[in-house]
Amino acid sequence: MARLDINRSGEMEVFVRVVDLGGFSAAARDFAMTPSAVSKLVTRLETRLNARLVNRSTRKLQLTPEGCRYYEHGVRVLANLDEAERAAAASDSPSGRIRVSTNVPFGRHMLLPVLPDFMALFPDVSLDLSLTDHVVDLLEDRTDVAVRAGPLKNSALMARKLGTVKLHIAAAPAYIQRRGMPKHPDDLAGHNLLGPNYVRASGGWPLCVDGVDRVIKPVGSIQASDGEALRELALAGAGLARLANFQVRGDFARGTLVPVLESFTVSDSEEVHAIFLGQGGHMPARVRVFLDFLAERCRVG
């Protein structure tokens, strides 16, 4: 049975704020406390839990694995407490900030065009949006939702599938006129293959030749940091690029890009997921409605 003289939620809130603001002094200013008082509170919390939460030997705030787990659960507990208080006050409308990270192509082609509709539905919610093809650490970067393409690694994170997107090899008509249209995957050896330089990128372009799967490593004169940069390079006639269907369907319709080796890339696709911390019943209302909105308005296929 919990002791009534221990303000566990207060300790948790102070610890979470220390992590969010990156230090004891910043949290102390936020709570109108002294840094030593905040430090003693965290020390008392560590003593009660019999676990070290913060490494104090470095100048930069560094959480231990136990500290990371306590922070992750603490964020959810405090969010649920906030929701309970809002519901008790008959004010359970989603509100507050959501920090979102998405890869650049999905962000530009799928998310940004529909965000005004989300803001109209939930005017009390604000978004902190980051477009990057680099994989972010949700806990370290204080991110609520991240959209990721490709296979998921085993992790404690939760995922909501947004669909499976077809990938195409594409080129500008001017490039094809200049270099010729590849008829067989072996012909790619004579072409400029535009590839990514970010860590999450797959090992190459998967193609199926006479029922046998092959992977072609993109070797060319340019590598780029995100999938949308590769599309812009392809549109400029710099070479061939492997791009998601939602990126190029408009380009194909307008004729500014043309598909290449389609009969060999029929099975080339990847899943797209929204990744988040916690289970469906343990998240703020603002995050829940955002995930529902993504599933309804940003499905890929």
Secondary structure per residue as TSV (DSSP state, phi and psi in degrees):
chain	resnum	aa	ss	phi	psi
A	1	M	-	360.0	134.5
A	2	A	-	-69.4	142.3
A	3	R	-	-78.4	136.0
A	4	L	T	-73.3	-16.8
A	5	D	T	-88.6	6.5
A	6	I	-	-107.1	116.7
A	7	N	-	-87.0	79.6
A	8	R	H	-65.7	-39.4
A	9	S	H	-66.4	-35.7
A	10	G	H	-65.9	-43.9
A	11	E	H	-60.5	-43.1
A	12	M	H	-62.9	-42.6
A	13	E	H	-63.6	-41.2
A	14	V	H	-64.6	-44.9
A	15	F	H	-61.6	-45.7
A	16	V	H	-60.6	-39.6
A	17	R	H	-68.8	-35.6
A	18	V	H	-58.2	-44.6
A	19	V	H	-69.2	-44.7
A	20	D	H	-61.3	-39.9
A	21	L	H	-93.0	-6.5
A	22	G	T	82.9	18.1
A	23	G	S	169.7	165.3
A	24	F	H	-69.7	-40.0
A	25	S	H	-65.5	-43.4
A	26	A	H	-64.2	-41.6
A	27	A	H	-66.3	-38.3
A	28	A	H	-60.5	-44.1
A	29	R	H	-61.9	-38.6
A	30	D	H	-66.5	-34.2
A	31	F	H	-98.6	3.1
A	32	A	T	57.6	43.1
A	33	M	-	-119.4	172.1
A	34	T	-	-88.5	151.2
A	35	P	H	-56.5	-36.7
A	36	S	H	-66.3	-34.8
A	37	A	H	-67.0	-40.8
A	38	V	H	-65.1	-43.1
A	39	S	H	-61.8	-42.4
A	40	K	H	-65.2	-37.4
A	41	L	H	-63.3	-43.6
A	42	V	H	-66.0	-39.0
A	43	T	H	-62.1	-41.7
A	44	R	H	-62.9	-39.3
A	45	L	H	-63.2	-44.8
A	46	E	H	-61.5	-40.0
A	47	T	H	-63.9	-43.4
A	48	R	H	-65.9	-37.5
A	49	L	H	-83.0	-13.4
A	50	N	T	56.9	44.6
A	51	A	S	-153.0	138.0
A	52	R	-	-80.5	128.0
A	53	L	-	-102.0	-30.2
A	54	V	E	-131.4	133.7
A	55	N	E	-83.6	121.8
A	56	R	-	-98.8	4.5
A	57	S	S	-86.4	-4.5
A	58	T	S	-113.8	154.1
A	59	R	S	-69.1	-34.2
A	60	K	S	-90.5	138.3
A	61	L	-	-58.1	124.8
A	62	Q	E	-132.8	121.0
A	63	L	E	-84.1	145.8
A	64	T	-	-79.8	168.3
A	65	P	H	-56.2	-37.8
A	66	E	H	-66.3	-38.0
A	67	G	H	-64.2	-39.5
A	68	C	H	-62.4	-43.2
A	69	R	H	-67.4	-41.7
A	70	Y	H	-64.8	-40.3
A	71	Y	H	-62.0	-47.2
A	72	E	H	-58.8	-47.0
A	73	H	H	-68.6	-36.8
A	74	G	H	-62.0	-40.5
A	75	V	H	-59.1	-43.8
A	76	R	H	-67.4	-42.8
A	77	V	H	-62.1	-45.1
A	78	L	H	-67.0	-35.3
A	79	A	H	-64.8	-41.9
A	80	N	H	-65.2	-37.6
A	81	L	H	-63.4	-42.5
A	82	D	H	-60.4	-43.6
A	83	E	H	-63.7	-41.3
A	84	A	H	-61.3	-41.8
A	85	E	H	-68.4	-38.9
A	86	R	H	-66.1	-39.8
A	87	A	H	-65.2	-40.1
A	88	A	H	-64.0	-28.3
A	89	A	T	-92.7	13.6
A	90	A	T	58.2	37.9
A	91	S	-	-139.0	66.3
A	92	D	-	-98.2	20.6
A	93	S	S	-69.4	135.7
A	94	P	-	-56.5	134.7
A	95	S	-	-154.0	164.6
A	96	G	E	104.3	-177.2
A	97	R	E	-97.3	141.1
A	98	I	E	-117.6	127.2
A	99	R	E	-97.8	120.5
A	100	V	E	-123.1	135.9
A	101	S	E	-123.3	134.0
A	102	T	E	-143.4	151.5
A	103	N	-	-65.1	156.7
A	104	V	H	-63.7	-47.4
A	105	P	H	-60.2	-45.4
A	106	F	H	-62.9	-42.5
A	107	G	I	-60.3	-48.0
A	108	R	I	-72.0	-40.0
A	109	H	I	-95.4	-26.3
A	110	M	I	-110.9	-44.5
A	111	L	I	-87.4	-52.2
A	112	L	G	-56.0	-40.8
A	113	P	G	-63.0	-24.5
A	114	V	G	-105.9	-3.7
A	115	L	H	-59.9	-36.7
A	116	P	H	-57.4	-33.4
A	117	D	H	-67.3	-39.9
A	118	F	H	-63.8	-44.6
A	119	M	H	-65.2	-31.7
A	120	A	H	-69.5	-35.5
A	121	L	H	-73.1	-35.5
A	122	F	-	-130.9	74.8
A	123	P	T	-66.0	-16.9
A	124	D	T	-90.5	1.3
A	125	V	E	-101.0	135.5
A	126	S	E	-116.1	152.5
A	127	L	E	-118.3	136.7
A	128	D	E	-112.5	101.7
A	129	L	E	-107.5	131.4
A	130	S	E	-124.9	125.1
A	131	L	E	-104.8	113.3
A	132	T	-	-156.0	143.6
A	133	D	S	-89.6	1.2
A	134	H	S	-84.5	141.4
A	135	V	-	-74.8	125.9
A	136	V	-	-97.3	151.6
A	137	D	-	-88.5	113.1
A	138	L	T	-58.8	-40.7
A	139	L	T	-71.4	-47.6
A	140	E	T	-66.7	-36.6
A	141	D	T	-94.4	7.4
A	142	R	T	55.5	42.9
A	143	T	-	-99.6	133.3
A	144	D	S	-83.4	-43.8
A	145	V	E	-138.2	135.5
A	146	A	E	-129.6	135.6
A	147	V	E	-97.9	124.4
A	148	R	E	-129.4	142.8
A	149	A	E	-109.9	147.1
A	150	G	S	101.4	-179.5
A	151	P	-	-65.2	143.4
A	152	L	-	-89.2	140.4
A	153	K	-	-85.0	154.2
A	154	N	S	-62.1	128.5
A	155	S	-	-162.8	171.3
A	156	A	S	-81.6	-1.6
A	157	L	-	-75.0	152.5
A	158	M	E	-95.1	156.2
A	159	A	E	-139.8	143.6
A	160	R	E	-124.9	118.7
A	161	K	E	-72.6	131.8
A	162	L	E	-103.7	-0.3
A	163	G	E	130.1	-177.0
A	164	T	E	-122.9	125.8
A	165	V	E	-107.3	135.7
A	166	K	E	-75.6	141.9
A	167	L	E	-111.6	144.6
A	168	H	E	-125.8	149.7
A	169	I	E	-90.9	129.3
A	170	A	E	-136.2	155.1
A	171	A	E	-152.0	158.8
A	172	A	-	-78.4	146.3
A	173	P	H	-54.2	-36.7
A	174	A	H	-63.3	-37.3
A	175	Y	H	-67.1	-44.3
A	176	I	H	-62.2	-40.8
A	177	Q	H	-63.2	-36.1
A	178	R	H	-79.2	-38.6
A	179	R	H	-112.0	-11.4
A	180	G	-	93.0	153.6
A	181	M	-	-87.7	122.2
A	182	P	-	-62.6	133.4
A	183	K	-	-102.7	-22.2
A	184	H	S	-144.4	149.5
A	185	P	G	-52.4	-29.6
A	186	D	G	-62.9	-24.6
A	187	D	G	-70.5	-16.8
A	188	L	G	-64.2	-20.7
A	189	A	G	-61.6	-22.6
A	190	G	G	-99.4	15.5
A	191	H	S	-123.8	161.7
A	192	N	-	-88.4	109.1
A	193	L	E	-99.2	115.7
A	194	L	E	-82.7	125.2
A	195	G	E	-125.5	164.4
A	196	P	E	-85.5	158.8
A	197	N	-	-118.5	12.7
A	198	Y	S	-92.8	157.7
A	199	V	T	-64.3	-38.8
A	200	R	T	-72.4	-8.7
A	201	A	-	-60.1	144.0
A	202	S	-	-70.4	172.2
A	203	G	S	-71.9	-13.2
A	204	G	S	170.5	-166.7
A	205	W	E	-98.1	116.9
A	206	P	E	-80.7	130.8
A	207	L	E	-134.5	154.6
A	208	C	E	-115.1	119.1
A	209	V	E	-119.9	113.1
A	210	D	T	53.6	41.8
A	211	G	T	80.5	0.6
A	212	V	E	-110.2	128.2
A	213	D	E	-76.1	134.4
A	214	R	E	-130.9	155.6
A	215	V	E	-124.9	122.0
A	216	I	E	-100.9	121.6
A	217	K	-	-79.1	125.0
A	218	P	-	-69.6	113.0
A	219	V	-	-118.5	116.9
A	220	G	-	-155.2	-173.1
A	221	S	S	-86.5	-8.9
A	222	I	-	-137.2	135.7
A	223	Q	E	-119.7	149.0
A	224	A	E	-132.5	159.6
A	225	S	S	-85.2	-10.2
A	226	D	S	-153.5	161.3
A	227	G	H	-66.2	-28.2
A	228	E	H	-74.9	-32.3
A	229	A	H	-63.7	-38.0
A	230	L	H	-63.4	-39.7
A	231	R	H	-62.8	-44.1
A	232	E	H	-62.6	-37.9
A	233	L	H	-65.7	-41.3
A	234	A	H	-63.5	-42.9
A	235	L	H	-60.8	-32.5
A	236	A	T	-79.9	-3.0
A	237	G	T	85.7	20.5
A	238	A	S	-78.5	-22.3
A	239	G	-	163.7	-164.4
A	240	L	E	-93.5	143.1
A	241	A	E	-136.9	148.6
A	242	R	E	-98.8	116.9
A	243	L	E	-134.4	152.5
A	244	A	E	-71.7	150.6
A	245	N	H	-57.4	-40.5
A	246	F	H	-68.1	-17.8
A	247	Q	H	-76.3	-39.9
A	248	V	H	-109.5	-6.1
A	249	R	H	-61.5	-37.1
A	250	G	H	-68.5	-39.1
A	251	D	H	-64.9	-39.8
A	252	F	H	-64.2	-42.1
A	253	A	H	-64.6	-37.2
A	254	R	H	-82.6	-15.5
A	255	G	T	82.8	10.0
A	256	T	S	-79.2	-19.8
A	257	L	S	-132.6	152.7
A	258	V	E	-127.2	145.9
A	259	P	E	-74.0	148.8
A	260	V	E	-127.1	134.4
A	261	L	S	56.3	39.8
A	262	E	G	-59.3	-36.6
A	263	S	G	-68.1	-15.5
A	264	F	G	-100.7	-6.2
A	265	T	-	-118.7	21.9
A	266	V	T	-57.1	-39.5
A	267	S	T	-95.0	7.8
A	268	D	-	-80.5	108.3
A	269	S	E	-154.6	166.4
A	270	E	E	-147.6	148.6
A	271	E	E	-80.3	150.1
A	272	V	E	-121.6	129.9
A	273	H	E	-128.8	151.7
A	274	A	E	-97.2	122.4
A	275	I	E	-104.6	140.4
A	276	F	E	-155.2	164.5
A	277	L	S	-88.3	140.8
A	278	G	S	84.4	167.2
A	279	Q	-	-92.2	169.6
A	280	G	T	-55.0	-32.9
A	281	G	T	-88.0	1.8
A	282	H	S	-126.9	58.1
A	283	M	S	-151.0	155.5
A	284	P	-	-62.0	152.6
A	285	A	H	-59.2	-35.2
A	286	R	H	-63.9	-36.6
A	287	V	H	-72.2	-40.1
A	288	R	H	-61.8	-45.0
A	289	V	H	-70.1	-30.2
A	290	F	H	-67.9	-41.6
A	291	L	H	-63.5	-40.4
A	292	D	H	-62.7	-40.1
A	293	F	H	-64.7	-43.8
A	294	L	H	-58.9	-45.4
A	295	A	H	-63.7	-31.6
A	296	E	H	-86.8	-42.6
A	297	R	H	-104.3	-13.2
A	298	C	-	-123.0	31.2
A	299	R	-	-71.1	140.7
A	300	V	B	-110.8	156.6
A	301	G	-	-177.1	360.0
